[in-house]
Amino acid sequence: MHRGHDHDHHHGGSSHARSGHNAAGRPPAQWQTPHAPEDHHHPETAPEPDFDLVEQAFADTFPRAADPTSFLRLAGIPFTGRTADGRTLNLLRVEFEEATDVGSVTPHLGGGSLAYAPLPAKLVSRRRRLAFVYQADDGVARLTLAEARSLFFA
């Protein structure tokens, strides 16, 4: 059965899974993104591939930077930025929050109370949150790395 394509799967040998697009265990020739969404004319709406790794690298490196101001410039973080709706934001600080989850809570059957259980070492998780704190006319705004990079330089 051809299932929607009309080329020959017989490649001259007894195993037809050893070459071509049917090759087992072969990695793709190149990394590819899925088909673009309907709004492919607006690349700024598409998330950057592996941005979580970029954010992790920033969080690991920024606290030890000898020159934090230059580091922020290299990362494309504006000190004074403008949002898409025209608000002006001024960078006050970069914050890191670290959390280690060592227990879990689940509701008892019926939902009247909660059960607590400490997590075994294998299930303990660590998280680091990064925030860029900006002063705006209407108060303080906490932005993610992606949001701060999306500001227009003022």
N, CA, C and O atoms as a DFTB+ gen file, in Angstrom:
616 C
 N C O
     1  1       0.835      -1.171       0.000
     2  2       0.000       0.000       0.000
     3  2       0.879       1.232       0.000
     4  3       1.854       1.297       0.748
     5  1       0.553       2.198      -0.817
     6  2       1.432       3.362      -0.986
     7  2       1.143       4.492      -0.008
     8  3       2.021       5.329       0.204
     9  1      -0.011       4.561       0.586
    10  2      -0.355       5.573       1.588
    11  2      -0.003       6.985       1.165
    12  3       0.687       7.692       1.898
    13  1      -0.455       7.403       0.017
    14  2      -0.327       8.783      -0.386
    15  2       0.925       9.155      -1.140
    16  3       1.089      10.325      -1.483
    17  1       1.829       8.215      -1.420
    18  2       2.983       8.560      -2.242
    19  2       3.233       7.424      -3.227
    20  3       2.968       6.258      -2.933
    21  1       3.747       7.785      -4.401
    22  2       3.793       6.818      -5.485
    23  2       5.207       6.452      -5.918
    24  3       5.415       6.165      -7.097
    25  1       6.186       6.447      -5.020
    26  2       7.521       6.015      -5.418
    27  2       7.769       4.586      -4.950
    28  3       7.065       4.056      -4.090
    29  1       8.771       3.996      -5.533
    30  2       9.078       2.591      -5.292
    31  2       9.873       2.438      -4.008
    32  3      10.854       3.152      -3.802
    33  1       9.465       1.515      -3.138
    34  2      10.182       1.247      -1.900
    35  2      11.177       0.114      -2.047
    36  3      11.837      -0.231      -1.067
    37  1      11.318      -0.469      -3.194
    38  2      12.267      -1.566      -3.397
    39  2      13.580      -0.977      -3.868
    40  3      13.684      -0.502      -4.999
    41  1      14.586      -1.006      -3.000
    42  2      15.859      -0.359      -3.286
    43  2      16.944      -1.365      -3.649
    44  3      18.129      -1.095      -3.453
    45  1      16.556      -2.505      -4.167
    46  2      17.540      -3.450      -4.665
    47  2      18.055      -4.432      -3.642
    48  3      19.001      -5.158      -3.946
    49  1      17.508      -4.500      -2.475
    50  2      17.980      -5.455      -1.474
    51  2      16.812      -6.043      -0.722
    52  3      15.657      -5.687      -0.954
    53  1      17.129      -6.952       0.184
    54  2      16.058      -7.615       0.913
    55  2      15.533      -6.761       2.064
    56  3      14.386      -6.934       2.475
    57  1      16.337      -5.849       2.588
    58  2      15.872      -4.989       3.676
    59  2      15.610      -3.608       3.142
    60  3      16.528      -2.917       2.701
    61  1      14.367      -3.205       3.180
    62  2      14.073      -1.896       2.619
    63  2      14.082      -0.815       3.689
    64  3      13.628       0.300       3.433
    65  1      14.595      -1.118       4.898
    66  2      14.697      -0.131       5.957
    67  2      16.139       0.323       6.153
    68  3      16.462       0.915       7.183
    69  1      17.009       0.055       5.185
    70  2      18.410       0.409       5.409
    71  2      18.854       1.689       4.732
    72  3      19.937       2.186       5.045
    73  1      18.079       2.245       3.828
    74  2      18.473       3.486       3.179
    75  2      17.241       4.310       2.864
    76  3      16.112       3.844       3.015
    77  1      17.470       5.545       2.424
    78  2      16.361       6.413       2.061
    79  2      15.597       6.890       3.280
    80  3      16.114       6.868       4.397
    81  1      14.369       7.320       3.063
    82  2      13.606       7.882       4.168
    83  2      13.113       6.824       5.140
    84  3      12.540       7.172       6.172
    85  1      13.308       5.579       4.855
    86  2      12.904       4.513       5.762
    87  2      14.055       4.007       6.627
    88  3      13.894       3.024       7.350
    89  1      15.206       4.660       6.563
    90  2      16.370       4.193       7.314
    91  2      16.087       4.246       8.807
    92  3      15.665       5.277       9.332
    93  1      16.319       3.152       9.474
    94  2      16.051       3.066      10.911
    95  2      17.210       3.654      11.692
    96  3      18.374       3.391      11.388
    97  1      16.886       4.454      12.700
    98  2      17.889       4.944      13.625
    99  2      18.790       6.045      13.113
   100  3      19.721       6.436      13.816
   101  1      18.557       6.557      11.932
   102  2      19.414       7.625      11.413
   103  2      18.868       8.966      11.868
   104  3      17.660       9.197      11.796
   105  1      19.733       9.853      12.335
   106  2      19.262      11.185      12.731
   107  2      18.905      12.000      11.487
   108  3      19.409      11.717      10.400
   109  1      18.046      13.003      11.636
   110  2      17.718      13.835      10.494
   111  2      18.954      14.563       9.991
   112  3      19.873      14.838      10.762
   113  1      18.981      14.873       8.715
   114  2      20.129      15.534       8.109
   115  2      20.303      16.946       8.649
   116  3      21.431      17.429       8.746
   117  1      19.226      17.608       8.998
   118  2      19.320      18.936       9.567
   119  2      18.135      19.163      10.498
   120  3      17.097      18.511      10.380
   121  1      18.311      20.095      11.423
   122  2      17.222      20.437      12.322
   123  2      16.232      21.278      11.543
   124  3      16.629      22.209      10.842
   125  1      14.959      20.968      11.652
   126  2      13.949      21.715      10.927
   127  2      12.825      22.094      11.861
   128  3      12.528      21.383      12.820
   129  1      12.198      23.230      11.568
   130  2      11.042      23.655      12.343
   131  2       9.789      23.173      11.646
   132  3       9.806      22.953      10.435
   133  1       8.696      23.002      12.386
   134  2       7.446      22.613      11.746
   135  2       6.986      23.694      10.779
   136  3       7.526      24.801      10.764
   137  1       5.991      23.364       9.980
   138  2       5.454      24.352       9.054
   139  2       5.055      25.606       9.800
   140  3       4.542      25.536      10.916
   141  1       5.290      26.754       9.186
   142  2       4.975      28.034       9.813
   143  2       3.469      28.183       9.981
   144  3       2.698      27.730       9.134
   145  1       3.047      28.821      11.076
   146  2       1.614      29.070      11.243
   147  2       1.129      30.064      10.192
   148  3       1.923      30.626       9.437
   149  1      -0.161      30.268      10.157
   150  2      -0.757      31.147       9.153
   151  2      -0.177      32.552       9.181
   152  3      -0.120      33.215       8.145
   153  1       0.261      33.026      10.367
   154  2       0.810      34.381      10.445
   155  2       2.329      34.378      10.238
   156  3       3.050      35.090      10.936
   157  1       2.820      33.572       9.273
   158  2       4.254      33.451       9.044
   159  2       4.887      34.737       8.531
   160  3       6.112      34.819       8.434
   161  1       4.094      35.727       8.204
   162  2       4.636      37.004       7.760
   163  2       5.084      37.854       8.937
   164  3       5.650      38.929       8.738
   165  1       4.839      37.390      10.173
   166  2       5.210      38.117      11.371
   167  2       6.150      37.263      12.208
   168  3       5.715      36.638      13.175
   169  1       7.441      37.223      11.850
   170  2       8.369      36.346      12.560
   171  2       8.536      36.688      14.030
   172  3       8.951      35.830      14.809
   173  1       8.225      37.922      14.439
   174  2       8.405      38.273      15.837
   175  2       7.418      37.552      16.740
   176  3       7.614      37.520      17.955
   177  1       6.357      36.971      16.177
   178  2       5.399      36.244      16.998
   179  2       5.827      34.799      17.234
   180  3       5.289      34.139      18.123
   181  1       6.772      34.301      16.467
   182  2       7.227      32.922      16.609
   183  2       8.294      32.857      17.701
   184  3       9.215      33.674      17.695
   185  1       8.198      31.911      18.637
   186  2       9.218      31.808      19.678
   187  2      10.550      31.349      19.092
   188  3      10.595      30.572      18.139
   189  1      11.620      31.843      19.680
   190  2      12.959      31.461      19.251
   191  2      13.220      30.022      19.684
   192  3      12.932      29.670      20.828
   193  1      13.763      29.176      18.794
   194  2      14.031      27.783      19.194
   195  2      15.006      27.733      20.372
   196  3      15.977      28.488      20.422
   197  1      14.736      26.846      21.303
   198  2      15.613      26.620      22.461
   199  2      15.823      27.865      23.316
   200  3      16.879      28.022      23.927
   201  1      14.825      28.754      23.365
   202  2      14.990      29.988      24.137
   203  2      15.176      29.695      25.621
   204  3      15.821      30.473      26.324
   205  1      14.629      28.601      26.102
   206  2      14.818      28.241      27.509
   207  2      16.297      28.028      27.818
   208  3      16.747      28.324      28.925
   209  1      17.061      27.512      26.845
   210  2      18.497      27.321      27.041
   211  2      19.233      28.657      27.046
   212  3      20.201      28.838      27.785
   213  1      18.775      29.582      26.225
   214  2      19.357      30.926      26.207
   215  2      19.124      31.601      27.554
   216  3      20.026      32.216      28.123
   217  1      17.893      31.473      28.051
   218  2      17.558      32.070      29.344
   219  2      18.382      31.440      30.468
   220  3      18.839      32.143      31.369
   221  1      18.572      30.131      30.422
   222  2      19.372      29.448      31.439
   223  2      20.823      29.920      31.389
   224  3      21.439      30.138      32.432
   225  1      21.372      30.078      30.183
   226  2      22.747      30.561      30.047
   227  2      22.880      31.974      30.602
   228  3      23.875      32.298      31.250
   229  1      21.874      32.821      30.348
   230  2      21.888      34.178      30.887
   231  2      21.870      34.128      32.413
   232  3      22.666      34.805      33.064
   233  1      20.972      33.335      32.985
   234  2      20.829      33.238      34.442
   235  2      22.089      32.682      35.095
   236  3      22.427      33.076      36.212
   237  1      22.781      31.782      34.425
   238  2      24.006      31.200      34.974
   239  2      25.180      32.171      34.927
   240  3      26.054      32.132      35.793
   241  1      25.205      33.038      33.921
   242  2      26.372      33.869      33.654
   243  2      26.256      35.292      34.189
   244  3      27.240      35.838      34.688
   245  1      25.085      35.901      34.096
   246  2      24.936      37.308      34.466
   247  2      25.391      37.635      35.885
   248  3      26.074      38.642      36.071
   249  1      25.045      36.832      36.901
   250  2      25.460      37.194      38.267
   251  2      26.977      37.301      38.447
   252  3      27.437      37.986      39.361
   253  1      27.758      36.640      37.596
   254  2      29.221      36.671      37.705
   255  2      29.877      37.632      36.723
   256  3      31.103      37.711      36.655
   257  1      29.065      38.364      35.963
   258  2      29.618      39.263      34.937
   259  2      30.412      40.390      35.595
   260  3      29.939      41.024      36.539
   261  1      31.624      40.634      35.090
   262  2      32.455      41.713      35.613
   263  2      31.841      43.074      35.293
   264  3      32.008      44.023      36.059
   265  1      31.135      43.179      34.173
   266  2      30.512      44.434      33.758
   267  2      29.044      44.155      33.400
   268  3      28.729      43.928      32.232
   269  1      28.146      44.171      34.395
   270  2      26.739      43.849      34.136
   271  2      26.081      44.752      33.090
   272  3      25.226      44.295      32.331
   273  1      26.471      46.026      33.043
   274  2      25.884      46.948      32.072
   275  2      26.182      46.498      30.644
   276  3      25.282      46.444      29.805
   277  1      27.424      46.180      30.376
   278  2      27.789      45.708      29.031
   279  2      27.145      44.365      28.729
   280  3      26.745      44.110      27.593
   281  1      27.041      43.510      29.729
   282  2      26.406      42.210      29.549
   283  2      24.960      42.393      29.092
   284  3      24.503      41.711      28.174
   285  1      24.240      43.315      29.735
   286  2      22.855      43.589      29.351
   287  2      22.776      44.130      27.925
   288  3      21.870      43.772      27.173
   289  1      23.710      44.982      27.558
   290  2      23.733      45.515      26.184
   291  2      23.947      44.389      25.172
   292  3      23.261      44.332      24.151
   293  1      24.896      43.495      25.455
   294  2      25.147      42.362      24.553
   295  2      23.927      41.458      24.436
   296  3      23.684      40.879      23.378
   297  1      23.158      41.334      25.518
   298  2      21.979      40.474      25.524
   299  2      20.772      41.147      24.863
   300  3      19.730      40.514      24.689
   301  1      20.906      42.421      24.495
   302  2      19.804      43.113      23.838
   303  2      18.715      43.567      24.790
   304  3      17.552      43.674      24.401
   305  1      19.084      43.836      26.040
   306  2      18.122      44.290      27.043
   307  2      18.197      45.816      27.111
   308  3      19.239      46.359      27.480
   309  1      17.119      46.516      26.765
   310  2      17.157      47.985      26.825
   311  2      17.063      48.500      28.263
   312  3      16.317      47.961      29.081
   313  1      17.824      49.542      28.552
   314  2      17.731      50.189      29.857
   315  2      16.473      51.051      29.894
   316  3      15.796      51.122      30.920
   317  1      16.166      51.696      28.792
   318  2      14.907      52.416      28.622
   319  2      14.259      51.851      27.384
   320  3      14.815      51.928      26.288
   321  1      13.073      51.277      27.562
   322  2      12.392      50.645      26.444
   323  2      10.969      51.134      26.314
   324  3      10.391      51.716      27.233
   325  1      10.430      50.880      25.148
   326  2       9.052      51.265      24.873
   327  2       8.275      50.015      24.490
   328  3       8.728      49.216      23.670
   329  1       7.095      49.852      25.093
   330  2       6.239      48.708      24.778
   331  2       5.511      48.960      23.471
   332  3       5.534      50.073      22.945
   333  1       4.865      47.928      22.946
   334  2       4.119      48.057      21.696
   335  2       2.990      49.073      21.818
   336  3       2.612      49.702      20.830
   337  1       2.444      49.239      23.035
   338  2       1.363      50.210      23.219
   339  2       1.871      51.604      23.604
   340  3       1.078      52.482      23.943
   341  1       3.200      51.808      23.551
   342  2       3.762      53.142      23.738
   343  2       4.207      53.507      25.141
   344  3       4.678      54.624      25.354
   345  1       4.074      52.596      26.120
   346  2       4.539      52.893      27.476
   347  2       6.060      52.888      27.516
   348  3       6.703      52.091      26.833
   349  1       6.631      53.781      28.319
   350  2       8.076      53.829      28.511
   351  2       8.424      53.109      29.798
   352  3       7.813      53.356      30.838
   353  1       9.409      52.214      29.731
   354  2       9.862      51.440      30.889
   355  2      11.344      51.714      31.112
   356  3      12.115      51.775      30.154
   357  1      11.748      51.878      32.372
   358  2      13.146      52.108      32.743
   359  2      13.610      50.959      33.631
   360  3      12.999      50.671      34.660
   361  1      14.696      50.305      33.223
   362  2      15.207      49.143      33.940
   363  2      15.761      49.543      35.303
   364  3      16.615      50.424      35.399
   365  1      15.272      48.892      36.354
   366  2      15.752      49.123      37.706
   367  2      16.721      48.053      38.173
   368  3      17.774      48.359      38.732
   369  1      16.359      46.781      37.938
   370  2      17.204      45.686      38.427
   371  2      16.879      44.384      37.693
   372  3      15.848      44.245      37.033
   373  1      17.805      43.444      37.841
   374  2      17.624      42.081      37.339
   375  2      17.541      41.203      38.578
   376  3      18.421      41.244      39.438
   377  1      16.474      40.404      38.664
   378  2      16.258      39.566      39.842
   379  2      16.319      38.088      39.471
   380  3      15.905      37.679      38.387
   381  1      16.848      37.303      40.405
   382  2      16.869      35.856      40.282
   383  2      16.188      35.274      41.506
   384  3      16.460      35.683      42.635
   385  1      15.316      34.333      41.281
   386  2      14.675      33.631      42.384
   387  2      14.984      32.149      42.199
   388  3      14.764      31.588      41.126
   389  1      15.490      31.533      43.239
   390  2      15.778      30.108      43.179
   391  2      14.818      29.373      44.094
   392  3      14.561      29.803      45.218
   393  1      14.298      28.274      43.608
   394  2      13.368      27.464      44.392
   395  2      13.749      25.999      44.272
   396  3      14.118      25.528      43.196
   397  1      13.657      25.279      45.391
   398  2      13.884      23.839      45.408
   399  2      12.633      23.194      45.988
   400  3      12.292      23.424      47.148
   401  1      11.955      22.392      45.187
   402  2      10.745      21.691      45.619
   403  2      11.153      20.404      46.326
   404  3      11.762      19.524      45.717
   405  1      10.818      20.293      47.612
   406  2      11.205      19.135      48.406
   407  2      10.014      18.343      48.937
   408  3      10.195      17.331      49.614
   409  1       8.789      18.798      48.632
   410  2       7.588      18.105      49.093
   411  2       6.438      18.362      48.137
   412  3       6.496      19.264      47.301
   413  1       5.384      17.550      48.272
   414  2       4.204      17.734      47.424
   415  2       2.948      17.633      48.274
   416  3       2.938      17.006      49.334
   417  1       1.903      18.259      47.787
   418  2       0.621      18.237      48.468
   419  2      -0.419      17.769      47.460
   420  3      -0.469      18.260      46.333
   421  1      -1.245      16.820      47.872
   422  2      -2.328      16.328      47.013
   423  2      -3.622      16.310      47.822
   424  3      -3.602      16.048      49.025
   425  1      -4.745      16.586      47.164
   426  2      -6.017      16.564      47.900
   427  2      -6.431      15.130      48.219
   428  3      -6.230      14.214      47.421
   429  1      -7.011      14.959      49.399
   430  2      -7.601      13.668      49.742
   431  2      -8.846      13.472      48.893
   432  3      -9.412      14.435      48.377
   433  1      -9.269      12.233      48.752
   434  2     -10.474      11.921      48.020
   435  2     -11.649      12.658      48.664
   436  3     -11.862      12.563      49.873
   437  1     -12.400      13.386      47.857
   438  2     -13.496      14.191      48.372
   439  2     -13.111      15.648      48.544
   440  3     -13.988      16.505      48.651
   441  1     -11.825      15.946      48.572
   442  2     -11.344      17.315      48.583
   443  2     -11.439      18.059      49.886
   444  3     -11.253      19.276      49.887
   445  1     -11.716      17.410      50.997
   446  2     -11.858      18.109      52.263
   447  2     -10.550      18.482      52.924
   448  3     -10.515      19.406      53.736
   449  1      -9.477      17.790      52.599
   450  2      -8.181      18.056      53.220
   451  2      -7.068      17.713      52.237
   452  3      -7.315      17.235      51.130
   453  1      -5.845      17.968      52.668
   454  2      -4.679      17.734      51.818
   455  2      -3.736      16.731      52.464
   456  3      -3.650      16.641      53.689
   457  1      -3.036      15.985      51.633
   458  2      -2.010      15.055      52.112
   459  2      -0.649      15.595      51.690
   460  3      -0.455      15.978      50.536
   461  1       0.284      15.621      52.626
   462  2       1.650      16.086      52.355
   463  2       2.580      14.886      52.281
   464  3       2.452      13.935      53.052
   465  1       3.521      14.943      51.341
   466  2       4.529      13.893      51.251
   467  2       5.867      14.523      50.878
   468  3       5.945      15.254      49.890
   469  1       6.922      14.253      51.649
   470  2       8.255      14.723      51.230
   471  2       8.680      13.956      49.984
   472  3       8.341      12.784      49.820
   473  1       9.418      14.622      49.113
   474  2       9.849      14.004      47.864
   475  2      11.154      13.239      48.064
   476  3      12.039      13.702      48.785
   477  1      11.280      12.067      47.430
   478  2      12.582      11.380      47.448
   479  2      13.597      12.205      46.646
   480  3      13.215      13.009      45.796
   481  1      14.860      12.006      46.916
   482  2      15.924      12.808      46.299
   483  2      15.817      12.861      44.776
   484  3      16.091      13.901      44.177
   485  1      15.420      11.748      44.140
   486  2      15.322      11.720      42.679
   487  2      14.252      12.664      42.144
   488  3      14.341      13.115      41.002
   489  1      13.245      12.967      42.954
   490  2      12.138      13.808      42.495
   491  2      12.245      15.263      42.934
   492  3      11.408      16.080      42.549
   493  1      13.256      15.605      43.730
   494  2      13.463      16.989      44.126
   495  2      13.808      17.787      42.869
   496  3      14.637      17.365      42.062
   497  1      13.165      18.940      42.714
   498  2      13.441      19.753      41.527
   499  2      13.905      21.143      41.939
   500  3      13.497      21.682      42.968
   501  1      14.761      21.697      41.110
   502  2      15.293      23.039      41.339
   503  2      14.904      23.909      40.161
   504  3      14.978      23.493      39.005
   505  1      14.489      25.128      40.478
   506  2      14.103      26.075      39.441
   507  2      14.740      27.423      39.726
   508  3      14.956      27.799      40.878
   509  1      15.032      28.130      38.667
   510  2      15.540      29.490      38.786
   511  2      14.682      30.366      37.892
   512  3      14.513      30.092      36.704
   513  1      14.146      31.420      38.482
   514  2      13.331      32.362      37.713
   515  2      14.101      33.660      37.572
   516  3      14.731      34.139      38.515
   517  1      14.038      34.207      36.393
   518  2      14.734      35.433      36.049
   519  2      13.689      36.499      35.764
   520  3      12.713      36.232      35.064
   521  1      13.876      37.705      36.296
   522  2      12.936      38.792      36.034
   523  2      13.700      40.094      35.850
   524  3      14.689      40.356      36.535
   525  1      13.226      40.897      34.919
   526  2      13.752      42.230      34.681
   527  2      12.711      43.197      35.232
   528  3      11.573      43.239      34.763
   529  1      13.114      43.968      36.227
   530  2      12.175      44.862      36.899
   531  2      12.330      46.261      36.311
   532  3      13.385      46.888      36.405
   533  1      11.246      46.723      35.704
   534  2      11.210      48.043      35.069
   535  2      10.240      48.942      35.813
   536  3       9.230      48.480      36.344
   537  1      10.556      50.243      35.847
   538  2       9.637      51.247      36.373
   539  2       8.849      51.811      35.196
   540  3       9.420      52.238      34.192
   541  1       7.537      51.803      35.339
   542  2       6.651      52.369      34.333
   543  2       5.870      53.500      34.983
   544  3       5.887      53.642      36.206
   545  1       5.192      54.300      34.184
   546  2       4.385      55.398      34.723
   547  2       3.315      54.877      35.678
   548  3       2.951      55.560      36.635
   549  1       2.814      53.677      35.423
   550  2       1.727      53.125      36.228
   551  2       2.201      52.115      37.271
   552  3       1.387      51.360      37.801
   553  1       3.485      52.086      37.572
   554  2       3.996      51.178      38.596
   555  2       5.186      50.378      38.107
   556  3       5.861      50.763      37.153
   557  1       5.433      49.262      38.772
   558  2       6.569      48.401      38.461
   559  2       6.099      47.263      37.565
   560  3       5.030      46.691      37.774
   561  1       6.917      46.944      36.563
   562  2       6.616      45.835      35.651
   563  2       7.741      44.816      35.750
   564  3       8.914      45.169      35.631
   565  1       7.383      43.545      35.969
   566  2       8.355      42.441      36.009
   567  2       8.252      41.708      34.677
   568  3       7.202      41.153      34.353
   569  1       9.334      41.702      33.906
   570  2       9.335      41.089      32.589
   571  2      10.255      39.881      32.534
   572  3      11.251      39.815      33.255
   573  1       9.918      38.934      31.683
   574  2      10.803      37.804      31.405
   575  2      11.895      38.276      30.451
   576  3      11.841      39.398      29.947
   577  1      12.873      37.430      30.206
   578  2      13.934      37.757      29.259
   579  2      13.347      38.025      27.876
   580  3      13.727      38.996      27.223
   581  1      12.438      37.186      27.430
   582  2      11.824      37.372      26.110
   583  2      11.057      38.688      26.043
   584  3      11.135      39.396      25.039
   585  1      10.322      39.019      27.089
   586  2       9.558      40.276      27.099
   587  2      10.480      41.477      27.108
   588  3      10.219      42.461      26.416
   589  1      11.562      41.417      27.885
   590  2      12.503      42.538      27.931
   591  2      13.195      42.724      26.577
   592  3      13.409      43.853      26.136
   593  1      13.542      41.618      25.925
   594  2      14.177      41.718      24.606
   595  2      13.231      42.215      23.534
   596  3      13.671      42.717      22.499
   597  1      11.916      42.079      23.773
   598  2      10.946      42.523      22.774
   599  2      10.621      44.008      22.885
   600  3       9.916      44.547      22.032
   601  1      11.127      44.683      23.930
   602  2      10.910      46.118      24.049
   603  2      11.646      46.847      22.933
   604  3      12.692      46.404      22.459
   605  1      11.077      47.965      22.531
   606  2      11.737      48.821      21.539
   607  2      12.675      49.738      22.286
   608  3      12.308      50.293      23.322
   609  1      13.896      49.906      21.770
   610  2      14.855      50.816      22.404
   611  2      14.328      52.227      22.278
   612  3      13.914      52.654      21.200
   613  1      14.345      52.962      23.403
   614  2      13.838      54.334      23.405
   615  2      14.982      55.328      23.299
   616  3      14.750      56.537      23.285
